[in-house]
Amino acid sequence: MSRPTSSLPFDFTAKPVVRESEPPRPAPAGPVVLTVGDLGRAVKRALDGSFAAVVSVEGEVTGARPAASGHVYFGLKDEREEAAIDVVIYKTNLTPRMRAMIVDGARVRLRGKPTFWAPRGRLQFVCDRVEPAGRGALLEALEKLKAKLAAEGLFAAEAKRPIPAEPRVIGVVTSRTGAVIHDICKVAFRRGGARVLLANAAVQGAGAPAAICRALAALSRLSSVDVIIVGRGGGSSDDLSAFNDEDVVRAVAACRVPVISAVGHEVDVTLTDFAADARAATPSQAAEMVVPDARARRSTLAHWQARLERAARARVNDAARQLQTTRARLGDPRLVLAGYQQTHDDRRARLEAAAVRPIGARRAALVQLDRRLTRLHPSVRLAQEARTLASLEGRMAASMRRRLGKHQETTRSLAAGLDAMSPLRVLARGYAIATTDDGRAVRDAGETHVGDVIEVRVARGRLGAKVVRVEPEK
Protein backbone atom coordinates (compact mmCIF):
# COMPACT_ATOMS: atom_id res chain seq x y z
CA MET A 1 0.00 0.00 0.00
CA SER A 2 1.57 3.25 -1.17
CA ARG A 3 1.61 6.28 1.10
CA PRO A 4 -0.45 9.27 -0.09
CA THR A 5 1.60 12.13 -1.38
CA SER A 6 1.34 15.52 0.25
CA SER A 7 -0.90 18.06 -1.41
CA LEU A 8 1.34 20.93 -0.30
CA PRO A 9 3.51 22.25 -3.18
CA PHE A 10 6.83 22.27 -1.39
CA ASP A 11 9.48 23.26 -3.90
CA PHE A 12 13.00 23.14 -2.58
CA THR A 13 14.63 23.65 -5.97
CA ALA A 14 17.66 25.80 -5.48
CA LYS A 15 17.46 29.09 -7.30
CA PRO A 16 20.50 31.35 -7.39
CA VAL A 17 20.04 34.73 -5.79
CA VAL A 18 20.40 37.53 -8.37
CA ARG A 19 21.33 40.93 -7.02
CA GLU A 20 20.43 44.03 -9.04
CA SER A 21 23.93 45.47 -8.82
CA GLU A 22 25.56 42.38 -10.30
CA PRO A 23 25.26 41.17 -13.86
CA PRO A 24 23.77 37.73 -14.28
CA ARG A 25 26.33 34.98 -14.01
CA PRO A 26 26.24 31.92 -16.15
CA ALA A 27 24.95 28.82 -14.41
CA PRO A 28 27.83 26.59 -13.34
CA ALA A 29 28.09 23.24 -14.87
CA GLY A 30 27.44 20.62 -12.11
CA PRO A 31 25.48 20.54 -8.81
CA VAL A 32 24.57 23.86 -7.21
CA VAL A 33 26.18 24.52 -3.82
CA LEU A 34 24.07 26.75 -1.58
CA THR A 35 25.02 28.77 1.42
CA VAL A 36 23.19 28.18 4.68
CA GLY A 37 21.42 31.50 4.27
CA ASP A 38 20.30 30.64 0.73
CA LEU A 39 18.96 27.29 1.92
CA GLY A 40 17.10 28.92 4.81
CA ARG A 41 15.51 31.49 2.51
CA ALA A 42 14.54 28.83 0.02
CA VAL A 43 12.85 26.77 2.75
CA LYS A 44 11.07 29.88 4.07
CA ARG A 45 9.79 30.82 0.58
CA ALA A 46 8.55 27.30 -0.02
CA LEU A 47 6.85 27.17 3.40
CA ASP A 48 5.25 30.60 3.03
CA GLY A 49 4.02 29.69 -0.43
CA SER A 50 2.49 26.46 0.80
CA PHE A 51 0.57 28.24 3.61
CA ALA A 52 -0.73 31.35 1.89
CA ALA A 53 -3.80 31.42 4.22
CA VAL A 54 -3.89 31.19 7.98
CA VAL A 55 -4.50 27.80 9.56
CA SER A 56 -5.69 26.65 12.99
CA VAL A 57 -3.87 24.08 15.05
CA GLU A 58 -4.86 22.52 18.37
CA GLY A 59 -2.68 20.98 21.05
CA GLU A 60 -1.33 21.23 24.60
CA VAL A 61 0.94 24.06 25.78
CA THR A 62 4.36 23.07 27.09
CA GLY A 63 7.35 25.13 28.23
CA ALA A 64 5.58 28.50 28.18
CA ARG A 65 8.00 31.32 28.92
CA PRO A 66 7.57 35.07 28.44
CA ALA A 67 10.57 36.95 27.07
CA ALA A 68 11.89 40.34 28.19
CA SER A 69 10.91 41.72 24.79
CA GLY A 70 7.25 41.02 25.51
CA HIS A 71 6.94 38.05 23.13
CA VAL A 72 5.77 34.67 24.44
CA TYR A 73 7.48 31.45 23.38
CA PHE A 74 6.11 27.97 24.06
CA GLY A 75 5.67 24.56 22.52
CA LEU A 76 2.45 22.99 21.23
CA LYS A 77 2.30 19.25 21.75
CA ASP A 78 0.04 16.59 20.25
CA GLU A 79 -1.24 14.33 23.03
CA ARG A 80 -2.00 11.42 20.68
CA GLU A 81 1.42 11.07 19.09
CA GLU A 82 5.00 12.23 19.38
CA ALA A 83 4.67 15.56 17.62
CA ALA A 84 5.39 19.10 18.71
CA ILE A 85 6.05 22.50 17.21
CA ASP A 86 7.54 25.72 18.57
CA VAL A 87 5.14 28.64 18.79
CA VAL A 88 5.75 32.38 19.15
CA ILE A 89 3.22 35.13 19.82
CA TYR A 90 4.63 38.59 19.21
CA LYS A 91 3.70 41.26 21.70
CA THR A 92 1.85 43.26 19.04
CA ASN A 93 -0.70 40.44 18.84
CA LEU A 94 -0.61 39.48 22.52
CA THR A 95 -3.52 40.42 24.79
CA PRO A 96 -3.87 39.91 28.56
CA ARG A 97 -6.50 37.22 27.93
CA MET A 98 -4.18 35.35 25.55
CA ARG A 99 -1.32 35.65 28.04
CA ALA A 100 -3.52 34.14 30.78
CA MET A 101 -4.40 31.15 28.57
CA ILE A 102 -0.79 30.30 27.72
CA VAL A 103 0.10 28.10 30.70
CA ASP A 104 1.69 24.68 30.76
CA GLY A 105 -0.86 21.92 30.34
CA ALA A 106 -3.59 24.10 28.82
CA ARG A 107 -5.20 22.87 25.64
CA VAL A 108 -5.58 25.71 23.12
CA ARG A 109 -6.52 26.32 19.51
CA LEU A 110 -4.09 28.65 17.71
CA ARG A 111 -4.58 30.61 14.52
CA GLY A 112 -1.59 31.68 12.46
CA LYS A 113 0.94 30.53 9.91
CA PRO A 114 3.96 28.25 10.10
CA THR A 115 7.25 29.83 9.16
CA PHE A 116 10.93 29.02 9.08
CA TRP A 117 13.24 31.08 11.26
CA ALA A 118 16.54 31.08 9.43
CA PRO A 119 18.85 32.45 12.19
CA ARG A 120 18.36 29.25 14.20
CA GLY A 121 17.16 26.99 11.41
CA ARG A 122 13.93 26.31 13.30
CA LEU A 123 10.39 25.69 12.16
CA GLN A 124 7.91 27.66 14.26
CA PHE A 125 4.29 28.68 14.25
CA VAL A 126 3.59 32.42 14.40
CA CYS A 127 0.29 32.81 16.24
CA ASP A 128 -2.01 35.81 16.20
CA ARG A 129 -5.07 34.40 18.03
CA VAL A 130 -5.56 31.98 20.92
CA GLU A 131 -8.77 30.23 21.92
CA PRO A 132 -9.26 27.79 24.81
CA ALA A 133 -9.84 24.18 23.77
CA GLY A 134 -10.27 22.48 27.14
CA ARG A 135 -7.87 21.14 29.69
CA GLY A 136 -4.81 19.31 28.47
CA ALA A 137 -4.63 15.59 29.08
CA LEU A 138 -1.14 15.84 30.58
CA LEU A 139 -2.14 18.60 32.99
CA GLU A 140 -5.29 16.71 33.98
CA ALA A 141 -3.31 13.56 34.67
CA LEU A 142 -0.78 15.59 36.65
CA GLU A 143 -3.51 17.17 38.78
CA LYS A 144 -5.08 13.77 39.45
CA LEU A 145 -1.73 12.36 40.52
CA LYS A 146 -1.10 15.40 42.74
CA ALA A 147 -4.48 14.98 44.44
CA LYS A 148 -3.87 11.25 44.95
CA LEU A 149 -0.45 11.73 46.53
CA ALA A 150 -1.70 14.61 48.69
CA ALA A 151 -4.53 12.41 49.98
CA GLU A 152 -1.94 9.80 50.98
CA GLY A 153 -0.10 12.42 53.05
CA LEU A 154 3.08 12.61 50.96
CA PHE A 155 2.85 16.41 50.85
CA ALA A 156 1.82 16.97 54.50
CA ALA A 157 3.68 19.78 56.24
CA GLU A 158 4.03 17.80 59.47
CA ALA A 159 5.96 15.10 57.58
CA LYS A 160 8.71 17.55 56.56
CA ARG A 161 12.04 16.98 58.26
CA PRO A 162 14.45 19.76 59.24
CA ILE A 163 17.53 20.26 57.10
CA PRO A 164 20.74 19.56 59.08
CA ALA A 165 22.74 22.70 59.83
CA GLU A 166 26.17 21.06 59.34
CA PRO A 167 25.86 17.93 57.19
CA ARG A 168 28.92 15.70 56.94
CA VAL A 169 28.20 14.43 53.42
CA ILE A 170 25.85 16.03 50.88
CA GLY A 171 24.41 13.64 48.32
CA VAL A 172 23.49 15.03 44.89
CA VAL A 173 21.23 13.28 42.38
CA THR A 174 21.75 14.80 38.93
CA SER A 175 23.58 14.26 35.68
CA ARG A 176 27.35 14.34 35.89
CA THR A 177 27.49 16.16 32.53
CA GLY A 178 25.11 18.94 33.53
CA ALA A 179 25.82 22.28 35.13
CA VAL A 180 24.00 21.42 38.36
CA ILE A 181 26.83 19.49 40.00
CA HIS A 182 29.33 22.18 39.02
CA ASP A 183 27.14 24.96 40.47
CA ILE A 184 26.68 23.03 43.73
CA CYS A 185 30.40 22.31 44.07
CA LYS A 186 31.29 25.92 43.26
CA VAL A 187 28.96 27.26 45.94
CA ALA A 188 30.06 24.62 48.46
CA PHE A 189 33.75 25.39 48.00
CA ARG A 190 33.12 29.14 48.05
CA ARG A 191 31.24 28.87 51.36
CA GLY A 192 34.00 26.92 53.04
CA GLY A 193 34.10 23.48 51.50
CA ALA A 194 31.95 20.40 51.98
CA ARG A 195 32.02 16.75 51.00
CA VAL A 196 29.73 16.28 48.00
CA LEU A 197 28.83 12.79 46.79
CA LEU A 198 27.35 12.56 43.28
CA ALA A 199 24.89 9.84 42.26
CA ASN A 200 24.79 10.10 38.48
CA ALA A 201 21.30 9.88 36.97
CA ALA A 202 19.66 10.93 33.74
CA VAL A 203 17.31 13.83 34.49
CA GLN A 204 15.55 13.90 31.12
CA GLY A 205 14.15 11.29 28.82
CA ALA A 206 12.30 7.99 29.03
CA GLY A 207 14.69 6.32 31.48
CA ALA A 208 15.11 9.34 33.77
CA PRO A 209 12.54 8.34 36.47
CA ALA A 210 14.09 4.91 37.01
CA ALA A 211 17.61 6.40 37.08
CA ILE A 212 16.60 9.01 39.66
CA CYS A 213 14.99 6.36 41.86
CA ARG A 214 18.12 4.19 41.70
CA ALA A 215 20.34 7.13 42.60
CA LEU A 216 18.17 8.05 45.58
CA ALA A 217 18.18 4.45 46.82
CA ALA A 218 21.98 4.24 46.47
CA LEU A 219 22.53 7.42 48.50
CA SER A 220 20.00 6.37 51.15
CA ARG A 221 21.95 3.18 51.80
CA LEU A 222 25.03 5.19 52.79
CA SER A 223 24.94 6.01 56.51
CA SER A 224 27.36 8.91 56.06
CA VAL A 225 24.97 10.89 53.83
CA ASP A 226 23.03 13.48 55.89
CA VAL A 227 21.07 15.31 53.19
CA ILE A 228 20.32 14.83 49.47
CA ILE A 229 19.84 17.44 46.74
CA VAL A 230 17.80 16.36 43.73
CA GLY A 231 18.21 18.83 40.92
CA ARG A 232 18.53 19.77 37.31
CA GLY A 233 18.56 22.96 35.25
CA GLY A 234 15.56 24.71 33.76
CA GLY A 235 13.61 23.55 30.76
CA SER A 236 10.18 22.99 29.35
CA SER A 237 7.51 20.99 31.10
CA ASP A 238 8.49 17.97 28.98
CA ASP A 239 12.08 18.33 30.16
CA LEU A 240 10.93 18.36 33.79
CA SER A 241 8.41 15.54 33.40
CA ALA A 242 10.70 13.02 35.10
CA PHE A 243 10.25 14.92 38.38
CA ASN A 244 6.47 14.61 38.06
CA ASP A 245 6.72 10.81 37.85
CA GLU A 246 4.88 8.98 40.64
CA ASP A 247 7.80 6.61 41.38
CA VAL A 248 10.20 9.54 41.75
CA VAL A 249 7.83 11.43 44.05
CA ARG A 250 7.33 8.37 46.27
CA ALA A 251 11.08 7.73 46.35
CA VAL A 252 11.71 11.30 47.49
CA ALA A 253 9.05 11.08 50.20
CA ALA A 254 10.37 7.72 51.46
CA CYS A 255 14.04 8.72 51.48
CA ARG A 256 15.90 8.03 54.73
CA VAL A 257 17.44 11.50 54.94
CA PRO A 258 15.96 14.95 54.23
CA VAL A 259 15.71 15.81 50.54
CA ILE A 260 15.96 19.26 48.93
CA SER A 261 14.32 19.69 45.53
CA ALA A 262 16.19 22.07 43.20
CA VAL A 263 14.49 21.36 39.88
CA GLY A 264 14.36 23.99 37.15
CA HIS A 265 14.14 27.68 37.84
CA GLU A 266 12.11 29.56 40.42
CA VAL A 267 8.97 29.58 38.26
CA ASP A 268 9.13 25.83 37.61
CA VAL A 269 7.10 23.68 40.01
CA THR A 270 7.06 19.87 40.01
CA LEU A 271 5.52 17.25 42.27
CA THR A 272 8.97 16.52 43.64
CA ASP A 273 8.96 20.02 45.15
CA PHE A 274 5.87 19.12 47.20
CA ALA A 275 7.24 15.77 48.39
CA ALA A 276 10.70 17.06 49.30
CA ASP A 277 11.49 18.37 52.77
CA ALA A 278 12.56 21.72 51.32
CA ARG A 279 12.53 23.45 47.95
CA ALA A 280 15.24 25.63 46.45
CA ALA A 281 14.71 27.96 43.52
CA THR A 282 18.02 26.89 41.97
CA PRO A 283 20.70 24.26 42.66
CA SER A 284 23.01 27.04 43.84
CA GLN A 285 20.44 28.09 46.42
CA ALA A 286 20.14 24.46 47.54
CA ALA A 287 23.89 24.38 48.16
CA GLU A 288 23.63 27.59 50.17
CA MET A 289 20.88 26.01 52.27
CA VAL A 290 23.00 23.01 53.35
CA VAL A 291 26.59 24.34 53.32
CA PRO A 292 27.22 26.82 56.14
CA ASP A 293 29.17 29.93 55.11
CA ALA A 294 32.57 29.59 56.78
CA ARG A 295 33.40 33.26 56.29
CA ALA A 296 30.13 34.41 57.81
CA ARG A 297 30.54 31.91 60.63
CA ARG A 298 34.07 33.15 61.31
CA SER A 299 32.80 36.72 61.31
CA THR A 300 29.96 35.81 63.64
CA LEU A 301 32.34 33.85 65.87
CA ALA A 302 34.74 36.78 66.03
CA HIS A 303 31.87 39.14 66.84
CA TRP A 304 30.63 36.93 69.68
CA GLN A 305 34.17 36.37 70.90
CA ALA A 306 34.73 40.12 71.10
CA ARG A 307 31.43 40.57 72.93
CA LEU A 308 32.33 37.72 75.29
CA GLU A 309 35.73 39.25 76.03
CA ARG A 310 34.17 42.66 76.72
CA ALA A 311 31.57 41.10 78.95
CA ALA A 312 34.21 39.06 80.81
CA ARG A 313 36.40 42.14 81.36
CA ALA A 314 33.40 44.11 82.57
CA ARG A 315 32.46 41.31 84.99
CA VAL A 316 36.02 41.08 86.32
CA ASN A 317 36.23 44.87 86.80
CA ASP A 318 32.88 44.91 88.57
CA ALA A 319 33.95 42.05 90.82
CA ALA A 320 37.23 43.84 91.64
CA ARG A 321 35.37 47.04 92.56
CA GLN A 322 32.93 45.11 94.71
CA LEU A 323 35.80 43.30 96.41
CA GLN A 324 37.54 46.57 97.19
CA THR A 325 34.35 48.14 98.53
CA THR A 326 33.59 45.08 100.64
CA ARG A 327 37.11 44.98 101.99
CA ALA A 328 36.90 48.63 102.98
CA ARG A 329 33.57 48.10 104.68
CA LEU A 330 34.72 44.90 106.39
CA GLY A 331 37.75 46.30 108.22
CA ASP A 332 39.53 44.16 110.90
CA PRO A 333 37.80 40.75 111.05
CA ARG A 334 38.53 40.34 114.78
CA LEU A 335 36.75 43.58 115.63
CA VAL A 336 33.89 42.61 113.40
CA LEU A 337 33.63 39.21 115.09
CA ALA A 338 33.85 40.81 118.56
CA GLY A 339 31.09 43.22 117.65
CA TYR A 340 28.91 40.39 116.45
CA GLN A 341 29.65 38.43 119.64
CA GLN A 342 28.66 41.41 121.78
CA THR A 343 25.49 41.82 119.79
CA HIS A 344 24.85 38.11 120.27
CA ASP A 345 25.29 38.36 124.06
CA ASP A 346 23.01 41.38 124.27
CA ARG A 347 20.31 39.76 122.21
CA ARG A 348 20.62 36.56 124.23
CA ALA A 349 20.14 38.45 127.49
CA ARG A 350 17.20 40.33 126.03
CA LEU A 351 15.74 37.09 124.81
CA GLU A 352 16.09 35.42 128.19
CA ALA A 353 14.53 38.42 129.94
CA ALA A 354 11.78 38.53 127.44
CA ALA A 355 11.21 34.82 128.00
CA VAL A 356 11.22 35.04 131.87
CA ARG A 357 8.81 37.98 132.17
CA PRO A 358 5.98 36.33 130.26
CA ILE A 359 6.47 33.12 132.24
CA GLY A 360 6.14 34.96 135.62
CA ALA A 361 3.14 36.90 134.43
CA ARG A 362 1.52 33.77 133.17
CA ARG A 363 2.27 31.93 136.45
CA ALA A 364 0.58 34.73 138.48
CA ALA A 365 -2.35 34.71 136.12
CA LEU A 366 -2.55 30.94 136.52
CA VAL A 367 -2.64 31.21 140.36
CA GLN A 368 -5.36 33.85 140.16
CA LEU A 369 -7.37 31.73 137.76
CA ASP A 370 -6.93 28.73 140.06
CA ARG A 371 -8.32 30.73 142.97
CA ARG A 372 -11.23 31.92 140.90
CA LEU A 373 -11.81 28.39 139.74
CA THR A 374 -11.76 27.12 143.32
CA ARG A 375 -14.35 29.71 144.30
CA LEU A 376 -16.40 28.73 141.32
CA HIS A 377 -16.19 24.98 142.02
CA PRO A 378 -19.63 23.32 141.75
CA SER A 379 -19.59 21.98 145.34
CA VAL A 380 -18.74 25.41 146.75
CA ARG A 381 -21.36 27.04 144.57
CA LEU A 382 -23.96 24.45 145.63
CA ALA A 383 -23.24 25.00 149.35
CA GLN A 384 -23.50 28.79 148.89
CA GLU A 385 -26.71 28.46 146.96
CA ALA A 386 -28.11 26.02 149.57
CA ARG A 387 -27.40 28.57 152.38
CA THR A 388 -28.93 31.33 150.30
CA LEU A 389 -31.96 29.13 149.58
CA ALA A 390 -32.45 28.31 153.31
CA SER A 391 -32.23 31.99 154.23
CA LEU A 392 -34.72 32.88 151.51
CA GLU A 393 -37.09 30.11 152.60
CA GLY A 394 -37.10 31.46 156.21
CA ARG A 395 -37.65 35.01 155.03
CA MET A 396 -40.40 33.89 152.68
CA ALA A 397 -42.20 31.92 155.48
CA ALA A 398 -42.06 34.91 157.90
CA SER A 399 -43.27 37.23 155.13
CA MET A 400 -46.13 34.89 154.29
CA ARG A 401 -47.16 34.65 157.97
CA ARG A 402 -47.16 38.44 158.29
CA ARG A 403 -49.16 38.82 155.11
CA LEU A 404 -51.67 36.18 156.18
CA GLY A 405 -52.13 37.83 159.60
CA LYS A 406 -52.80 41.18 157.96
CA HIS A 407 -55.29 39.64 155.54
CA GLN A 408 -57.05 37.78 158.34
CA GLU A 409 -57.51 41.02 160.35
CA THR A 410 -58.83 42.73 157.24
CA THR A 411 -61.17 39.85 156.55
CA ARG A 412 -62.54 39.87 160.10
CA SER A 413 -63.09 43.61 159.94
CA LEU A 414 -64.87 43.37 156.60
CA ALA A 415 -66.93 40.39 157.82
CA ALA A 416 -68.03 42.36 160.92
CA GLY A 417 -69.06 45.29 158.75
CA LEU A 418 -70.83 43.02 156.34
CA ASP A 419 -72.57 41.23 159.17
CA ALA A 420 -73.69 44.52 160.61
CA MET A 421 -75.26 45.50 157.32
CA SER A 422 -76.74 42.05 156.59
CA PRO A 423 -80.56 41.88 156.13
CA LEU A 424 -80.56 38.87 158.41
CA ARG A 425 -79.67 41.18 161.32
CA VAL A 426 -82.75 43.25 160.51
CA LEU A 427 -84.93 40.16 160.29
CA ALA A 428 -83.57 39.00 163.63
CA ARG A 429 -85.03 42.10 165.19
CA GLY A 430 -88.56 41.04 164.08
CA TYR A 431 -88.80 42.43 160.62
CA ALA A 432 -89.88 40.42 157.53
CA ILE A 433 -89.36 40.69 153.69
CA ALA A 434 -92.27 40.08 151.31
CA THR A 435 -91.48 38.99 147.75
CA THR A 436 -93.66 38.24 144.76
CA ASP A 437 -93.70 34.95 142.99
CA ASP A 438 -91.05 36.27 140.61
CA GLY A 439 -88.69 37.17 143.48
CA ARG A 440 -89.20 40.96 143.60
CA ALA A 441 -89.31 42.58 147.01
CA VAL A 442 -92.61 44.23 147.82
CA ARG A 443 -91.93 47.84 148.92
CA ASP A 444 -95.35 49.35 148.27
CA ALA A 445 -98.72 47.84 149.08
CA GLY A 446 -99.92 49.06 145.73
CA GLU A 447 -97.60 46.60 144.03
CA THR A 448 -99.90 43.71 145.11
CA HIS A 449 -103.53 42.88 144.64
CA VAL A 450 -106.02 40.98 146.70
CA GLY A 451 -105.59 37.32 146.06
CA ASP A 452 -101.88 37.54 145.10
CA VAL A 453 -99.63 34.88 146.60
CA ILE A 454 -96.56 36.30 148.20
CA GLU A 455 -93.64 34.86 150.16
CA VAL A 456 -92.66 36.30 153.52
CA ARG A 457 -89.02 35.87 154.70
CA VAL A 458 -88.47 36.04 158.45
CA ALA A 459 -85.34 35.59 160.51
CA ARG A 460 -85.76 31.88 160.63
CA GLY A 461 -87.60 30.50 157.60
CA ARG A 462 -90.16 31.58 154.95
CA LEU A 463 -93.96 31.87 154.98
CA GLY A 464 -96.33 31.52 152.07
CA ALA A 465 -99.18 34.13 152.31
CA LYS A 466 -102.14 35.28 150.28
CA VAL A 467 -103.12 38.98 150.09
CA VAL A 468 -106.59 39.46 151.49
CA ARG A 469 -106.46 43.24 151.90
CA VAL A 470 -104.49 46.03 150.39
CA GLU A 471 -104.21 49.33 152.16
CA PRO A 472 -101.92 51.80 150.35
CA GLU A 473 -100.27 54.46 152.56
CA LYS A 474 -101.83 57.82 152.17
Protein Blocks (a to p, Z undefined) as FASTA:
>chain_A
ZZdddfbdcdfbdcddddfkbccddddedjddddfklmmmmmmmmmmmmmmbacdddddd
ehiacdfkopacdddddfkbccdddddddfklpcfklmmmmcghiacdddddddddfklo
pacdddfbdcdebjafklmmmmmmmmmmmmnopmgfklpccddfbdfbdcddddfkbmkl
mmmmmmmmmnnoaadddddddfedjklmmmmmmmmmmmmmpmkbmbdcdddddddfklmm
mmmpfklmmmmmmpmbdcdddehjfklccfklmmpmbdcfbfklmmmmmmccfklmmmmm
mmmmmmmmmmmmmmmmmmmmmmmmmmmmnmpmklmmmmmmmmmmmmmmmmmmmmmmmmmm
mmmmmmmmmmmmmmmpmklmmmmmmmmmmmmmmmmmmmmmmmmmmmmmmmmmmmmmmmmm
pmklmmmnopacdddfkopacfbfklpcehiacddddfbocdddddfbdcddZZ
